Amino acid sequence: MIAPSPNIIHDPNVLPALRELFSRYPAMMQNGPETLSRALFVLRYVPYRPKPFEVEAALEALVLDGEVAA
């Protein structure tokens, strides 16, 4: 596994928002970063639409041994 680059821009609000989204809507775990980005904004988990790469980075942080740890 490759270690994350320290130069990746990371929004600290996306990870907790994604955890909350998954805890309330477990079926959302099947969606990709673009859909999740839109859902986080539309459902008001964050006050802006995060970039898909920010959502993807948060998803990678949640993945443990091939399963999402929400």
PDB file of N, H, CA, C and O in Angstrom:
ATOM      1  N   MET A   1       0.838  -1.172   0.000  1.00  0.00           N
ATOM      2  CA  MET A   1       0.000   0.000   0.000  1.00  0.00           C
ATOM      3  C   MET A   1       0.883   1.235   0.000  1.00  0.00           C
ATOM      4  O   MET A   1       1.891   1.287   0.705  1.00  0.00           O
ATOM      5  N   ILE A   2       0.504   2.228  -0.790  1.00  0.00           N
ATOM      6  H   ILE A   2      -0.314   2.186  -1.363  1.00  0.00           H
ATOM      7  CA  ILE A   2       1.271   3.461  -0.914  1.00  0.00           C
ATOM      8  C   ILE A   2       0.797   4.445   0.145  1.00  0.00           C
ATOM      9  O   ILE A   2      -0.405   4.619   0.348  1.00  0.00           O
ATOM     10  N   ALA A   3       1.742   5.082   0.814  1.00  0.00           N
ATOM     11  H   ALA A   3       2.718   4.940   0.649  1.00  0.00           H
ATOM     12  CA  ALA A   3       1.397   6.083   1.833  1.00  0.00           C
ATOM     13  C   ALA A   3       0.854   7.328   1.151  1.00  0.00           C
ATOM     14  O   ALA A   3       1.312   7.689   0.067  1.00  0.00           O
ATOM     15  N   PRO A   4      -0.136   8.001   1.782  1.00  0.00           N
ATOM     16  CA  PRO A   4      -0.689   9.202   1.176  1.00  0.00           C
ATOM     17  C   PRO A   4       0.357  10.302   1.082  1.00  0.00           C
ATOM     18  O   PRO A   4       1.231  10.427   1.940  1.00  0.00           O
ATOM     19  N   SER A   5       0.252  11.082   0.042  1.00  0.00           N
ATOM     20  H   SER A   5      -0.458  10.981  -0.655  1.00  0.00           H
ATOM     21  CA  SER A   5       1.164  12.196  -0.164  1.00  0.00           C
ATOM     22  C   SER A   5       0.841  13.318   0.813  1.00  0.00           C
ATOM     23  O   SER A   5      -0.331  13.640   1.005  1.00  0.00           O
ATOM     24  N   PRO A   6       1.852  13.921   1.437  1.00  0.00           N
ATOM     25  CA  PRO A   6       1.584  15.020   2.364  1.00  0.00           C
ATOM     26  C   PRO A   6       1.081  16.270   1.658  1.00  0.00           C
ATOM     27  O   PRO A   6       0.603  17.196   2.314  1.00  0.00           O
ATOM     28  N   ASN A   7       1.179  16.313   0.329  1.00  0.00           N
ATOM     29  H   ASN A   7       1.567  15.561  -0.204  1.00  0.00           H
ATOM     30  CA  ASN A   7       0.748  17.488  -0.424  1.00  0.00           C
ATOM     31  C   ASN A   7      -0.727  17.453  -0.806  1.00  0.00           C
ATOM     32  O   ASN A   7      -1.229  18.414  -1.389  1.00  0.00           O
ATOM     33  N   ILE A   8      -1.429  16.372  -0.492  1.00  0.00           N
ATOM     34  H   ILE A   8      -1.021  15.591  -0.018  1.00  0.00           H
ATOM     35  CA  ILE A   8      -2.842  16.272  -0.823  1.00  0.00           C
ATOM     36  C   ILE A   8      -3.627  17.233   0.060  1.00  0.00           C
ATOM     37  O   ILE A   8      -3.469  17.242   1.281  1.00  0.00           O
ATOM     38  N   ILE A   9      -4.468  18.034  -0.568  1.00  0.00           N
ATOM     39  H   ILE A   9      -4.597  18.027  -1.559  1.00  0.00           H
ATOM     40  CA  ILE A   9      -5.313  18.954   0.192  1.00  0.00           C
ATOM     41  C   ILE A   9      -6.396  18.134   0.867  1.00  0.00           C
ATOM     42  O   ILE A   9      -7.088  17.348   0.219  1.00  0.00           O
ATOM     43  N   HIS A  10      -6.538  18.317   2.161  1.00  0.00           N
ATOM     44  H   HIS A  10      -5.976  18.955   2.687  1.00  0.00           H
ATOM     45  CA  HIS A  10      -7.510  17.542   2.926  1.00  0.00           C
ATOM     46  C   HIS A  10      -8.427  18.488   3.679  1.00  0.00           C
ATOM     47  O   HIS A  10      -7.959  19.357   4.414  1.00  0.00           O
ATOM     48  N   ASP A  11      -9.718  18.327   3.503  1.00  0.00           N
ATOM     49  H   ASP A  11     -10.099  17.621   2.906  1.00  0.00           H
ATOM     50  CA  ASP A  11     -10.707  19.119   4.229  1.00  0.00           C
ATOM     51  C   ASP A  11     -11.131  18.314   5.449  1.00  0.00           C
ATOM     52  O   ASP A  11     -11.715  17.241   5.300  1.00  0.00           O
ATOM     53  N   PRO A  12     -10.850  18.806   6.653  1.00  0.00           N
ATOM     54  CA  PRO A  12     -11.165  18.035   7.856  1.00  0.00           C
ATOM     55  C   PRO A  12     -12.659  17.857   8.115  1.00  0.00           C
ATOM     56  O   PRO A  12     -13.034  17.033   8.949  1.00  0.00           O
ATOM     57  N   ASN A  13     -13.518  18.599   7.430  1.00  0.00           N
ATOM     58  H   ASN A  13     -13.213  19.268   6.752  1.00  0.00           H
ATOM     59  CA  ASN A  13     -14.961  18.484   7.631  1.00  0.00           C
ATOM     60  C   ASN A  13     -15.579  17.312   6.876  1.00  0.00           C
ATOM     61  O   ASN A  13     -16.647  16.828   7.252  1.00  0.00           O
ATOM     62  N   VAL A  14     -14.931  16.862   5.836  1.00  0.00           N
ATOM     63  H   VAL A  14     -14.064  17.255   5.530  1.00  0.00           H
ATOM     64  CA  VAL A  14     -15.520  15.838   4.976  1.00  0.00           C
ATOM     65  C   VAL A  14     -15.572  14.473   5.669  1.00  0.00           C
ATOM     66  O   VAL A  14     -16.581  13.775   5.568  1.00  0.00           O
ATOM     67  N   LEU A  15     -14.520  14.088   6.358  1.00  0.00           N
ATOM     68  H   LEU A  15     -13.700  14.655   6.439  1.00  0.00           H
ATOM     69  CA  LEU A  15     -14.482  12.767   6.991  1.00  0.00           C
ATOM     70  C   LEU A  15     -15.597  12.590   8.027  1.00  0.00           C
ATOM     71  O   LEU A  15     -16.327  11.602   7.946  1.00  0.00           O
ATOM     72  N   PRO A  16     -15.765  13.499   8.999  1.00  0.00           N
ATOM     73  CA  PRO A  16     -16.868  13.304   9.956  1.00  0.00           C
ATOM     74  C   PRO A  16     -18.243  13.394   9.295  1.00  0.00           C
ATOM     75  O   PRO A  16     -19.178  12.709   9.710  1.00  0.00           O
ATOM     76  N   ALA A  17     -18.368  14.236   8.269  1.00  0.00           N
ATOM     77  H   ALA A  17     -17.609  14.792   7.931  1.00  0.00           H
ATOM     78  CA  ALA A  17     -19.646  14.345   7.563  1.00  0.00           C
ATOM     79  C   ALA A  17     -19.968  13.042   6.840  1.00  0.00           C
ATOM     80  O   ALA A  17     -21.118  12.602   6.824  1.00  0.00           O
ATOM     81  N   LEU A  18     -18.961  12.433   6.247  1.00  0.00           N
ATOM     82  H   LEU A  18     -18.027  12.791   6.260  1.00  0.00           H
ATOM     83  CA  LEU A  18     -19.147  11.166   5.542  1.00  0.00           C
ATOM     84  C   LEU A  18     -19.527  10.057   6.520  1.00  0.00           C
ATOM     85  O   LEU A  18     -20.394   9.237   6.219  1.00  0.00           O
ATOM     86  N   ARG A  19     -18.886  10.027   7.684  1.00  0.00           N
ATOM     87  H   ARG A  19     -18.182  10.694   7.928  1.00  0.00           H
ATOM     88  CA  ARG A  19     -19.243   9.046   8.709  1.00  0.00           C
ATOM     89  C   ARG A  19     -20.712   9.191   9.108  1.00  0.00           C
ATOM     90  O   ARG A  19     -21.433   8.199   9.220  1.00  0.00           O
ATOM     91  N   GLU A  20     -21.144  10.425   9.319  1.00  0.00           N
ATOM     92  H   GLU A  20     -20.558  11.230   9.228  1.00  0.00           H
ATOM     93  CA  GLU A  20     -22.529  10.684   9.720  1.00  0.00           C
ATOM     94  C   GLU A  20     -23.494  10.279   8.606  1.00  0.00           C
ATOM     95  O   GLU A  20     -24.532   9.672   8.868  1.00  0.00           O
ATOM     96  N   LEU A  21     -23.151  10.614   7.376  1.00  0.00           N
ATOM     97  H   LEU A  21     -22.307  11.107   7.163  1.00  0.00           H
ATOM     98  CA  LEU A  21     -23.986  10.242   6.230  1.00  0.00           C
ATOM     99  C   LEU A  21     -24.160   8.725   6.176  1.00  0.00           C
ATOM    100  O   LEU A  21     -25.279   8.235   6.019  1.00  0.00           O
ATOM    101  N   PHE A  22     -23.057   7.975   6.305  1.00  0.00           N
ATOM    102  H   PHE A  22     -22.149   8.373   6.432  1.00  0.00           H
ATOM    103  CA  PHE A  22     -23.121   6.524   6.245  1.00  0.00           C
ATOM    104  C   PHE A  22     -23.883   5.932   7.426  1.00  0.00           C
ATOM    105  O   PHE A  22     -24.547   4.905   7.283  1.00  0.00           O
ATOM    106  N   SER A  23     -23.793   6.568   8.586  1.00  0.00           N
ATOM    107  H   SER A  23     -23.253   7.402   8.702  1.00  0.00           H
ATOM    108  CA  SER A  23     -24.511   6.027   9.743  1.00  0.00           C
ATOM    109  C   SER A  23     -26.015   6.188   9.580  1.00  0.00           C
ATOM    110  O   SER A  23     -26.782   5.355  10.063  1.00  0.00           O
ATOM    111  N   ARG A  24     -26.441   7.238   8.912  1.00  0.00           N
ATOM    112  H   ARG A  24     -25.818   7.914   8.520  1.00  0.00           H
ATOM    113  CA  ARG A  24     -27.879   7.473   8.699  1.00  0.00           C
ATOM    114  C   ARG A  24     -28.395   6.819   7.426  1.00  0.00           C
ATOM    115  O   ARG A  24     -29.553   6.407   7.360  1.00  0.00           O
ATOM    116  N   TYR A  25     -27.548   6.725   6.425  1.00  0.00           N
ATOM    117  H   TYR A  25     -26.607   7.059   6.478  1.00  0.00           H
ATOM    118  CA  TYR A  25     -27.945   6.162   5.125  1.00  0.00           C
ATOM    119  C   TYR A  25     -26.910   5.122   4.688  1.00  0.00           C
ATOM    120  O   TYR A  25     -26.095   5.409   3.811  1.00  0.00           O
ATOM    121  N   PRO A  26     -26.922   3.923   5.277  1.00  0.00           N
ATOM    122  CA  PRO A  26     -25.900   2.915   4.945  1.00  0.00           C
ATOM    123  C   PRO A  26     -25.837   2.560   3.454  1.00  0.00           C
ATOM    124  O   PRO A  26     -24.771   2.196   2.958  1.00  0.00           O
ATOM    125  N   ALA A  27     -26.937   2.656   2.749  1.00  0.00           N
ATOM    126  H   ALA A  27     -27.803   2.952   3.152  1.00  0.00           H
ATOM    127  CA  ALA A  27     -26.940   2.335   1.319  1.00  0.00           C
ATOM    128  C   ALA A  27     -26.050   3.287   0.515  1.00  0.00           C
ATOM    129  O   ALA A  27     -25.643   2.958  -0.600  1.00  0.00           O
ATOM    130  N   MET A  28     -25.752   4.447   1.066  1.00  0.00           N
ATOM    131  H   MET A  28     -26.082   4.713   1.971  1.00  0.00           H
ATOM    132  CA  MET A  28     -24.898   5.420   0.373  1.00  0.00           C
ATOM    133  C   MET A  28     -23.463   4.913   0.224  1.00  0.00           C
ATOM    134  O   MET A  28     -22.700   5.442  -0.584  1.00  0.00           O
ATOM    135  N   MET A  29     -23.097   3.894   0.998  1.00  0.00           N
ATOM    136  H   MET A  29     -23.717   3.465   1.654  1.00  0.00           H
ATOM    137  CA  MET A  29     -21.741   3.343   0.900  1.00  0.00           C
ATOM    138  C   MET A  29     -21.469   2.749  -0.480  1.00  0.00           C
ATOM    139  O   MET A  29     -20.314   2.526  -0.842  1.00  0.00           O
ATOM    140  N   GLN A  30     -22.521   2.496  -1.245  1.00  0.00           N
ATOM    141  H   GLN A  30     -23.459   2.678  -0.950  1.00  0.00           H
ATOM    142  CA  GLN A  30     -22.371   1.897  -2.574  1.00  0.00           C
ATOM    143  C   GLN A  30     -22.068   2.943  -3.649  1.00  0.00           C
ATOM    144  O   GLN A  30     -21.794   2.581  -4.794  1.00  0.00           O
ATOM    145  N   ASN A  31     -22.113   4.223  -3.304  1.00  0.00           N
ATOM    146  H   ASN A  31     -22.336   4.516  -2.374  1.00  0.00           H
ATOM    147  CA  ASN A  31     -21.940   5.300  -4.276  1.00  0.00           C
ATOM    148  C   ASN A  31     -20.493   5.758  -4.381  1.00  0.00           C
ATOM    149  O   ASN A  31     -19.677   5.526  -3.489  1.00  0.00           O
ATOM    150  N   GLY A  32     -20.201   6.414  -5.494  1.00  0.00           N
ATOM    151  H   GLY A  32     -20.863   6.602  -6.219  1.00  0.00           H
ATOM    152  CA  GLY A  32     -18.865   6.940  -5.736  1.00  0.00           C
ATOM    153  C   GLY A  32     -18.692   8.349  -5.195  1.00  0.00           C
ATOM    154  O   GLY A  32     -19.645   8.949  -4.698  1.00  0.00           O
ATOM    155  N   PRO A  33     -17.478   8.877  -5.290  1.00  0.00           N
ATOM    156  CA  PRO A  33     -17.165  10.189  -4.736  1.00  0.00           C
ATOM    157  C   PRO A  33     -18.016  11.337  -5.280  1.00  0.00           C
ATOM    158  O   PRO A  33     -18.369  12.246  -4.529  1.00  0.00           O
ATOM    159  N   GLU A  34     -18.346  11.310  -6.556  1.00  0.00           N
ATOM    160  H   GLU A  34     -18.060  10.571  -7.166  1.00  0.00           H
ATOM    161  CA  GLU A  34     -19.147  12.392  -7.147  1.00  0.00           C
ATOM    162  C   GLU A  34     -20.545  12.433  -6.518  1.00  0.00           C
ATOM    163  O   GLU A  34     -21.026  13.499  -6.134  1.00  0.00           O
ATOM    164  N   THR A  35     -21.181  11.285  -6.416  1.00  0.00           N
ATOM    165  H   THR A  35     -20.790  10.419  -6.727  1.00  0.00           H
ATOM    166  CA  THR A  35     -22.521  11.196  -5.825  1.00  0.00           C
ATOM    167  C   THR A  35     -22.481  11.550  -4.346  1.00  0.00           C
ATOM    168  O   THR A  35     -23.365  12.245  -3.845  1.00  0.00           O
ATOM    169  N   LEU A  36     -21.466  11.075  -3.653  1.00  0.00           N
ATOM    170  H   LEU A  36     -20.748  10.510  -4.059  1.00  0.00           H
ATOM    171  CA  LEU A  36     -21.338  11.363  -2.227  1.00  0.00           C
ATOM    172  C   LEU A  36     -21.082  12.850  -1.985  1.00  0.00           C
ATOM    173  O   LEU A  36     -21.595  13.422  -1.024  1.00  0.00           O
ATOM    174  N   SER A  37     -20.300  13.463  -2.845  1.00  0.00           N
ATOM    175  H   SER A  37     -19.884  12.998  -3.626  1.00  0.00           H
ATOM    176  CA  SER A  37     -20.052  14.900  -2.754  1.00  0.00           C
ATOM    177  C   SER A  37     -21.363  15.676  -2.842  1.00  0.00           C
ATOM    178  O   SER A  37     -21.631  16.574  -2.044  1.00  0.00           O
ATOM    179  N   ARG A  38     -22.160  15.308  -3.822  1.00  0.00           N
ATOM    180  H   ARG A  38     -21.942  14.579  -4.470  1.00  0.00           H
ATOM    181  CA  ARG A  38     -23.459  15.959  -4.013  1.00  0.00           C
ATOM    182  C   ARG A  38     -24.378  15.712  -2.811  1.00  0.00           C
ATOM    183  O   ARG A  38     -25.055  16.630  -2.349  1.00  0.00           O
ATOM    184  N   ALA A  39     -24.401  14.482  -2.309  1.00  0.00           N
ATOM    185  H   ALA A  39     -23.851  13.736  -2.684  1.00  0.00           H
ATOM    186  CA  ALA A  39     -25.264  14.134  -1.175  1.00  0.00           C
ATOM    187  C   ALA A  39     -24.855  14.892   0.081  1.00  0.00           C
ATOM    188  O   ALA A  39     -25.720  15.363   0.819  1.00  0.00           O
ATOM    189  N   LEU A  40     -23.560  15.020   0.339  1.00  0.00           N
ATOM    190  H   LEU A  40     -22.857  14.637  -0.261  1.00  0.00           H
ATOM    191  CA  LEU A  40     -23.100  15.742   1.520  1.00  0.00           C
ATOM    192  C   LEU A  40     -23.586  17.187   1.511  1.00  0.00           C
ATOM    193  O   LEU A  40     -23.925  17.749   2.552  1.00  0.00           O
ATOM    194  N   PHE A  41     -23.614  17.773   0.327  1.00  0.00           N
ATOM    195  H   PHE A  41     -23.339  17.316  -0.519  1.00  0.00           H
ATOM    196  CA  PHE A  41     -24.074  19.158   0.210  1.00  0.00           C
ATOM    197  C   PHE A  41     -25.602  19.264   0.250  1.00  0.00           C
ATOM    198  O   PHE A  41     -26.151  20.064   1.008  1.00  0.00           O
ATOM    199  N   VAL A  42     -26.274  18.471  -0.554  1.00  0.00           N
ATOM    200  H   VAL A  42     -25.828  17.821  -1.170  1.00  0.00           H
ATOM    201  CA  VAL A  42     -27.733  18.538  -0.649  1.00  0.00           C
ATOM    202  C   VAL A  42     -28.401  18.192   0.679  1.00  0.00           C
ATOM    203  O   VAL A  42     -29.404  18.804   1.049  1.00  0.00           O
ATOM    204  N   LEU A  43     -27.854  17.221   1.391  1.00  0.00           N
ATOM    205  H   LEU A  43     -27.040  16.724   1.090  1.00  0.00           H
ATOM    206  CA  LEU A  43     -28.416  16.825   2.682  1.00  0.00           C
ATOM    207  C   LEU A  43     -27.883  17.675   3.836  1.00  0.00           C
ATOM    208  O   LEU A  43     -28.184  17.412   5.001  1.00  0.00           O
ATOM    209  N   ARG A  44     -27.099  18.685   3.508  1.00  0.00           N
ATOM    210  H   ARG A  44     -26.855  18.899   2.563  1.00  0.00           H
ATOM    211  CA  ARG A  44     -26.594  19.695   4.456  1.00  0.00           C
ATOM    212  C   ARG A  44     -25.658  19.153   5.530  1.00  0.00           C
ATOM    213  O   ARG A  44     -25.684  19.600   6.677  1.00  0.00           O
ATOM    214  N   TYR A  45     -24.840  18.197   5.148  1.00  0.00           N
ATOM    215  H   TYR A  45     -24.819  17.834   4.216  1.00  0.00           H
ATOM    216  CA  TYR A  45     -23.805  17.729   6.064  1.00  0.00           C
ATOM    217  C   TYR A  45     -22.618  18.685   6.057  1.00  0.00           C
ATOM    218  O   TYR A  45     -21.890  18.790   7.044  1.00  0.00           O
ATOM    219  N   VAL A  46     -22.431  19.372   4.951  1.00  0.00           N
ATOM    220  H   VAL A  46     -23.022  19.286   4.149  1.00  0.00           H
ATOM    221  CA  VAL A  46     -21.423  20.429   4.831  1.00  0.00           C
ATOM    222  C   VAL A  46     -22.059  21.597   4.084  1.00  0.00           C
ATOM    223  O   VAL A  46     -22.969  21.383   3.284  1.00  0.00           O
ATOM    224  N   PRO A  47     -21.597  22.844   4.327  1.00  0.00           N
ATOM    225  CA  PRO A  47     -22.217  24.020   3.714  1.00  0.00           C
ATOM    226  C   PRO A  47     -21.753  24.317   2.289  1.00  0.00           C
ATOM    227  O   PRO A  47     -22.060  25.385   1.757  1.00  0.00           O
ATOM    228  N   TYR A  48     -21.037  23.414   1.674  1.00  0.00           N
ATOM    229  H   TYR A  48     -20.788  22.547   2.106  1.00  0.00           H
ATOM    230  CA  TYR A  48     -20.496  23.583   0.328  1.00  0.00           C
ATOM    231  C   TYR A  48     -20.380  22.203  -0.284  1.00  0.00           C
ATOM    232  O   TYR A  48     -20.448  21.202   0.428  1.00  0.00           O
ATOM    233  N   ARG A  49     -20.210  22.138  -1.574  1.00  0.00           N
ATOM    234  H   ARG A  49     -20.155  22.952  -2.152  1.00  0.00           H
ATOM    235  CA  ARG A  49     -20.039  20.827  -2.220  1.00  0.00           C
ATOM    236  C   ARG A  49     -18.552  20.489  -2.263  1.00  0.00           C
ATOM    237  O   ARG A  49     -17.785  21.130  -2.981  1.00  0.00           O
ATOM    238  N   PRO A  50     -18.146  19.480  -1.491  1.00  0.00           N
ATOM    239  CA  PRO A  50     -16.723  19.127  -1.502  1.00  0.00           C
ATOM    240  C   PRO A  50     -16.293  18.577  -2.862  1.00  0.00           C
ATOM    241  O   PRO A  50     -17.097  18.012  -3.605  1.00  0.00           O
ATOM    242  N   LYS A  51     -15.037  18.752  -3.161  1.00  0.00           N
ATOM    243  H   LYS A  51     -14.384  19.211  -2.558  1.00  0.00           H
ATOM    244  CA  LYS A  51     -14.482  18.210  -4.405  1.00  0.00           C
ATOM    245  C   LYS A  51     -14.482  16.685  -4.314  1.00  0.00           C
ATOM    246  O   LYS A  51     -14.240  16.136  -3.239  1.00  0.00           O
ATOM    247  N   PRO A  52     -14.749  15.998  -5.418  1.00  0.00           N
ATOM    248  CA  PRO A  52     -14.749  14.529  -5.394  1.00  0.00           C
ATOM    249  C   PRO A  52     -13.450  13.930  -4.859  1.00  0.00           C
ATOM    250  O   PRO A  52     -13.481  12.889  -4.203  1.00  0.00           O
ATOM    251  N   PHE A  53     -12.306  14.572  -5.130  1.00  0.00           N
ATOM    252  H   PHE A  53     -12.281  15.418  -5.663  1.00  0.00           H
ATOM    253  CA  PHE A  53     -11.051  14.014  -4.623  1.00  0.00           C
ATOM    254  C   PHE A  53     -10.979  14.128  -3.101  1.00  0.00           C
ATOM    255  O   PHE A  53     -10.320  13.309  -2.460  1.00  0.00           O
ATOM    256  N   GLU A  54     -11.642  15.125  -2.506  1.00  0.00           N
ATOM    257  H   GLU A  54     -12.177  15.790  -3.026  1.00  0.00           H
ATOM    258  CA  GLU A  54     -11.682  15.233  -1.047  1.00  0.00           C
ATOM    259  C   GLU A  54     -12.531  14.099  -0.460  1.00  0.00           C
ATOM    260  O   GLU A  54     -12.193  13.519   0.572  1.00  0.00           O
ATOM    261  N   VAL A  55     -13.634  13.800  -1.141  1.00  0.00           N
ATOM    262  H   VAL A  55     -13.908  14.271  -1.980  1.00  0.00           H
ATOM    263  CA  VAL A  55     -14.491  12.694  -0.698  1.00  0.00           C
ATOM    264  C   VAL A  55     -13.748  11.374  -0.855  1.00  0.00           C
ATOM    265  O   VAL A  55     -13.826  10.505   0.013  1.00  0.00           O
ATOM    266  N   GLU A  56     -13.035  11.227  -1.952  1.00  0.00           N
ATOM    267  H   GLU A  56     -12.971  11.933  -2.657  1.00  0.00           H
ATOM    268  CA  GLU A  56     -12.276   9.996  -2.179  1.00  0.00           C
ATOM    269  C   GLU A  56     -11.201   9.804  -1.106  1.00  0.00           C
ATOM    270  O   GLU A  56     -10.984   8.684  -0.643  1.00  0.00           O
ATOM    271  N   ALA A  57     -10.534  10.876  -0.713  1.00  0.00           N
ATOM    272  H   ALA A  57     -10.711  11.785  -1.090  1.00  0.00           H
ATOM    273  CA  ALA A  57      -9.524  10.791   0.343  1.00  0.00           C
ATOM    274  C   ALA A  57     -10.174  10.385   1.670  1.00  0.00           C
ATOM    275  O   ALA A  57      -9.614   9.583   2.417  1.00  0.00           O
ATOM    276  N   ALA A  58     -11.349  10.935   1.958  1.00  0.00           N
ATOM    277  H   ALA A  58     -11.805  11.586   1.351  1.00  0.00           H
ATOM    278  CA  ALA A  58     -12.064  10.573   3.188  1.00  0.00           C
ATOM    279  C   ALA A  58     -12.510   9.117   3.141  1.00  0.00           C
ATOM    280  O   ALA A  58     -12.460   8.421   4.155  1.00  0.00           O
ATOM    281  N   LEU A  59     -12.943   8.654   1.975  1.00  0.00           N
ATOM    282  H   LEU A  59     -12.983   9.220   1.152  1.00  0.00           H
ATOM    283  CA  LEU A  59     -13.329   7.250   1.830  1.00  0.00           C
ATOM    284  C   LEU A  59     -12.147   6.329   2.105  1.00  0.00           C
ATOM    285  O   LEU A  59     -12.296   5.303   2.771  1.00  0.00           O
ATOM    286  N   GLU A  60     -10.983   6.692   1.597  1.00  0.00           N
ATOM    287  H   GLU A  60     -10.863   7.524   1.057  1.00  0.00           H
ATOM    288  CA  GLU A  60      -9.791   5.876   1.825  1.00  0.00           C
ATOM    289  C   GLU A  60      -9.453   5.829   3.306  1.00  0.00           C
ATOM    290  O   GLU A  60      -8.988   4.803   3.802  1.00  0.00           O
ATOM    291  N   ALA A  61      -9.681   6.929   4.019  1.00  0.00           N
ATOM    292  H   ALA A  61     -10.059   7.763   3.616  1.00  0.00           H
ATOM    293  CA  ALA A  61      -9.419   6.962   5.460  1.00  0.00           C
ATOM    294  C   ALA A  61     -10.383   6.059   6.221  1.00  0.00           C
ATOM    295  O   ALA A  61     -10.052   5.548   7.291  1.00  0.00           O
ATOM    296  N   LEU A  62     -11.572   5.867   5.668  1.00  0.00           N
ATOM    297  H   LEU A  62     -11.841   6.282   4.798  1.00  0.00           H
ATOM    298  CA  LEU A  62     -12.573   5.027   6.336  1.00  0.00           C
ATOM    299  C   LEU A  62     -12.394   3.541   6.067  1.00  0.00           C
ATOM    300  O   LEU A  62     -12.911   2.712   6.815  1.00  0.00           O
ATOM    301  N   VAL A  63     -11.675   3.196   5.019  1.00  0.00           N
ATOM    302  H   VAL A  63     -11.255   3.870   4.411  1.00  0.00           H
ATOM    303  CA  VAL A  63     -11.546   1.797   4.623  1.00  0.00           C
ATOM    304  C   VAL A  63     -10.494   1.090   5.486  1.00  0.00           C
ATOM    305  O   VAL A  63      -9.336   1.502   5.559  1.00  0.00           O
ATOM    306  N   LEU A  64     -10.939   0.021   6.127  1.00  0.00           N
ATOM    307  H   LEU A  64     -11.880  -0.314   6.067  1.00  0.00           H
ATOM    308  CA  LEU A  64     -10.047  -0.812   6.931  1.00  0.00           C
ATOM    309  C   LEU A  64     -10.255  -2.264   6.529  1.00  0.00           C
ATOM    310  O   LEU A  64     -11.360  -2.793   6.643  1.00  0.00           O
ATOM    311  N   ASP A  65      -9.215  -2.894   6.068  1.00  0.00           N
ATOM    312  H   ASP A  65      -8.317  -2.465   5.975  1.00  0.00           H
ATOM    313  CA  ASP A  65      -9.281  -4.307   5.644  1.00  0.00           C
ATOM    314  C   ASP A  65     -10.398  -4.568   4.646  1.00  0.00           C
ATOM    315  O   ASP A  65     -11.091  -5.583   4.730  1.00  0.00           O
ATOM    316  N   GLY A  66     -10.570  -3.648   3.702  1.00  0.00           N
ATOM    317  H   GLY A  66     -10.007  -2.824   3.634  1.00  0.00           H
ATOM    318  CA  GLY A  66     -11.559  -3.850   2.653  1.00  0.00           C
ATOM    319  C   GLY A  66     -12.988  -3.524   3.043  1.00  0.00           C
ATOM    320  O   GLY A  66     -13.894  -3.701   2.228  1.00  0.00           O
ATOM    321  N   GLU A  67     -13.221  -3.055   4.260  1.00  0.00           N
ATOM    322  H   GLU A  67     -12.485  -2.911   4.922  1.00  0.00           H
ATOM    323  CA  GLU A  67     -14.580  -2.702   4.688  1.00  0.00           C
ATOM    324  C   GLU A  67     -14.593  -1.253   5.168  1.00  0.00           C
ATOM    325  O   GLU A  67     -13.596  -0.737   5.673  1.00  0.00           O
ATOM    326  N   VAL A  68     -15.732  -0.621   5.000  1.00  0.00           N
ATOM    327  H   VAL A  68     -16.542  -1.040   4.590  1.00  0.00           H
ATOM    328  CA  VAL A  68     -15.866   0.762   5.444  1.00  0.00           C
ATOM    329  C   VAL A  68     -16.145   0.762   6.937  1.00  0.00           C
ATOM    330  O   VAL A  68     -17.048   0.072   7.408  1.00  0.00           O
ATOM    331  N   ALA A  69     -15.373   1.531   7.670  1.00  0.00           N
ATOM    332  H   ALA A  69     -14.639   2.092   7.287  1.00  0.00           H
ATOM    333  CA  ALA A  69     -15.549   1.649   9.115  1.00  0.00           C
ATOM    334  C   ALA A  69     -16.266   2.954   9.425  1.00  0.00           C
ATOM    335  O   ALA A  69     -15.634   3.931   9.826  1.00  0.00           O
ATOM    336  N   ALA A  70     -17.537   2.973   9.246  1.00  0.00           N
ATOM    337  H   ALA A  70     -18.050   2.179   8.920  1.00  0.00           H
ATOM    338  CA  ALA A  70     -18.324   4.180   9.523  1.00  0.00           C
ATOM    339  C   ALA A  70     -18.655   4.156  10.952  1.00  0.00           C
ATOM    340  O   ALA A  70     -19.319   5.067  11.447  1.00  0.00           O
TER     341      ALA A  70
END
